[in-house]
Amino acid sequence: MKVKVGDNVKVLAGNDKGKTGKVIKTLKKENRVIVEGVHVVKKHLKPGRMNETGGIITKEAPIDASNVKVIDDKTAAAAKKEEKKETKAKNAETKKAAKKPAKKTTKKESDK
């Protein structure tokens, strides 16, 4: 597993796609990681010895390690700018291709 505790990661897939956070815990046997602020679930607790009132708590649940990518703080901004440039270039190409009409092939009538 390439992800370690303390790494800043970006979520690549799932409901939290695009979110970034810090890895809190890694579960190596299950190939999962717990990321701060990502995949937050609500857990209902019954009253017991430790928690006399019970209630609902929110906590981060593990996500698969293949769905996260380690990012550097220094290169994250540069990578984001490059992605924008690439998408703008692709959009411009598709617009140019859409505007060009298809060439009509017609025979010249020189027999008359």
PyMOL commands that set and color helices and strands:
alter all, ss='L'
color gray80, all
select helices_A, chain A and resi 65-67+73-99
alter helices_A, ss='H'
color red, helices_A
select strands_A, chain A and resi 8-11+20-27+32-35+40-45+55-60+63-64+68-70
alter strands_A, ss='S'
color yellow, strands_A
deselect
rebuild
show_as cartoon
